[in-house]
């Protein structure tokens, strides 16, 4: 993972900064509002493209960070919380789908926020539109089971 790490410029620490050292996990360029929010929360930000699947490698990767930030799969969220790391996720609200790029642009513009438009992966599928709404901290993950067959 070391070879893929890059530094993301961060503004000077201000009163809303809560974390000294954040690990940003993303393959994509952040929206301007995501960058702004992240620099309010983190004094220093290091970016990597993906977290390692191996638990020991994951421990090594996140060891020096207060928080891990991104769109993080649930399994990784659980592991990070077990490692006593703060998990911060970008909250993207789905606005729906659109038949054309112009319709998708209009839907996003009407939202009043900054967001993304995902193009169709196959011919005939719609554009998917999401707007960025902020950063959420994952505080607790609960798994509740219900017996459906018992012997």
Backbone torsions as a table, in degrees:
resi	resn	phi	psi	omega
1	UNK	NA	-29.2	-177.1
2	UNK	-53.1	-41.6	-175.7
3	UNK	-64.6	-25.4	-177.0
4	UNK	-92.2	-3.0	-176.6
5	UNK	-76.1	138.4	174.1
6	UNK	-136.8	152.1	178.5
7	UNK	-88.1	138.1	174.0
8	UNK	-105.9	127.2	-179.2
9	UNK	-58.1	141.3	179.8
10	UNK	-127.7	143.6	176.9
11	UNK	-69.7	165.1	178.3
12	UNK	-63.6	152.8	-176.9
13	UNK	-61.4	132.2	177.8
14	UNK	-124.8	-175.2	-174.8
15	UNK	-62.6	-28.6	-178.7
16	UNK	-86.1	-4.6	178.0
17	UNK	-65.3	126.8	-179.1
18	UNK	-114.4	-18.4	-174.5
19	UNK	-127.1	137.5	179.9
20	UNK	-79.7	-36.9	-171.6
21	UNK	-144.0	108.6	-177.2
22	UNK	-109.9	143.6	174.4
23	UNK	-105.4	115.0	178.7
24	UNK	-93.7	124.2	-179.0
25	UNK	-111.7	106.7	178.7
26	UNK	-163.4	149.1	173.2
27	UNK	-98.7	-7.9	-172.5
28	UNK	-109.0	159.5	173.6
29	UNK	-75.5	134.8	-179.1
30	UNK	-73.5	151.7	169.9
31	UNK	-68.2	154.8	180.0
32	UNK	-56.3	-43.6	-179.3
33	UNK	-67.0	-31.9	175.6
34	UNK	-67.1	-44.4	177.5
35	UNK	-59.5	-46.7	-179.3
36	UNK	-59.5	-46.7	-179.7
37	UNK	-64.1	-41.7	-179.0
38	UNK	-64.2	-39.4	179.2
39	UNK	-71.3	-19.6	173.5
40	UNK	-73.5	-29.9	-175.5
41	UNK	-93.1	-30.5	-170.5
42	UNK	-121.9	132.3	176.7
43	UNK	-72.9	-43.9	-179.7
44	UNK	-128.3	137.3	-178.1
45	UNK	-128.5	127.5	174.6
46	UNK	-116.2	134.1	-176.8
47	UNK	-108.1	135.6	169.7
48	UNK	-132.1	161.1	-177.2
49	UNK	-83.5	-31.4	-177.0
50	UNK	-155.8	154.9	174.4
51	UNK	-89.4	146.1	178.5
52	UNK	-71.3	148.4	-180.0
53	UNK	-77.7	-31.4	-179.7
54	UNK	-69.4	129.3	-175.0
55	UNK	-62.0	-42.4	179.3
56	UNK	-65.1	-40.4	177.5
57	UNK	-66.3	-37.7	176.9
58	UNK	-61.4	-44.9	178.6
59	UNK	-57.3	-46.2	179.8
60	UNK	-63.2	-41.0	-176.8
61	UNK	-64.9	-40.9	-174.0
62	UNK	-97.8	-1.7	-173.3
63	UNK	-51.6	-43.3	-174.0
64	UNK	-91.0	12.9	-175.5
65	UNK	-114.5	145.0	175.2
66	UNK	-80.2	-35.3	-174.7
67	UNK	-143.1	150.9	174.6
68	UNK	-117.5	129.6	-171.2
69	UNK	-124.1	142.3	174.1
70	UNK	152.0	-163.9	169.9
71	UNK	-97.3	96.1	-167.8
72	UNK	-107.3	125.4	178.2
73	UNK	-57.4	149.9	-174.8
74	UNK	-54.6	-43.7	-179.8
75	UNK	-57.6	-43.2	178.1
76	UNK	-67.6	-37.0	178.0
77	UNK	-58.8	-45.0	179.0
78	UNK	-60.5	-48.4	-179.3
79	UNK	-62.1	-41.0	-179.4
80	UNK	-66.1	-40.0	177.1
81	UNK	-65.1	-39.2	176.3
82	UNK	-62.7	-30.0	178.0
83	UNK	-85.0	7.9	177.8
84	UNK	64.9	35.7	176.6
85	UNK	-104.9	143.7	172.8
86	UNK	-73.5	136.6	179.6
87	UNK	-113.6	117.7	-179.6
88	UNK	-114.9	129.9	-178.0
89	UNK	-122.5	141.5	175.3
90	UNK	-74.4	123.7	179.4
91	UNK	-88.8	111.7	178.8
92	UNK	-111.0	118.3	179.9
93	UNK	-92.0	127.2	177.9
94	UNK	-74.4	128.0	177.4
95	UNK	-95.7	-11.2	179.8
96	UNK	119.9	-158.9	-177.4
97	UNK	-123.4	163.1	-179.9
98	UNK	-141.3	149.6	-178.8
99	UNK	-78.0	-26.8	-177.5
100	UNK	-133.9	163.5	177.6
101	UNK	-62.1	-41.4	179.8
102	UNK	-62.0	-41.6	178.6
103	UNK	-65.8	-38.2	178.1
104	UNK	-66.0	-43.4	177.1
105	UNK	-58.8	-42.1	-179.6
106	UNK	-65.0	-43.5	179.3
107	UNK	-61.0	-43.6	179.0
108	UNK	-67.5	-42.1	-179.9
109	UNK	-61.1	-39.2	-179.4
110	UNK	-69.6	-19.5	-178.2
111	UNK	-72.2	-23.4	-178.8
112	UNK	77.9	7.7	-178.9
113	UNK	-125.7	179.9	177.3
114	UNK	-98.1	138.4	-176.7
115	UNK	-157.2	-161.7	-178.5
116	UNK	-131.2	151.2	174.7
117	UNK	-121.8	116.8	177.9
118	UNK	-93.7	122.7	-179.8
119	UNK	-71.1	160.6	179.0
120	UNK	-60.1	141.3	177.1
121	UNK	-84.1	-21.5	177.4
122	UNK	-136.1	155.9	176.8
123	UNK	-55.3	132.3	176.7
124	UNK	91.6	-12.8	177.6
125	UNK	-82.1	156.6	-178.1
126	UNK	-83.2	165.4	169.3
127	UNK	-77.3	141.7	176.6
128	UNK	-108.1	134.1	-174.3
129	UNK	-120.8	128.9	177.5
130	UNK	-133.5	147.6	178.9
131	UNK	-118.1	141.4	179.1
132	UNK	-78.3	128.7	-177.2
133	UNK	-117.0	-8.1	177.6
134	UNK	143.3	-167.8	179.8
135	UNK	-118.7	130.4	177.5
136	UNK	-110.4	145.0	173.0
137	UNK	-98.9	127.9	176.3
138	UNK	-81.1	117.0	-176.0
139	UNK	-96.8	-38.8	-177.7
140	UNK	-153.4	143.9	175.0
141	UNK	-122.3	124.3	-178.3
142	UNK	-116.9	131.4	173.9
143	UNK	-111.3	120.9	-178.3
144	UNK	-117.3	127.2	-178.9
145	UNK	-103.1	153.7	175.1
146	UNK	-133.0	129.2	179.1
147	UNK	-69.1	125.7	176.1
148	UNK	-113.7	-22.9	171.1
149	UNK	-141.1	130.2	178.7
150	UNK	-133.9	139.7	179.7
151	UNK	-112.9	NA	NA
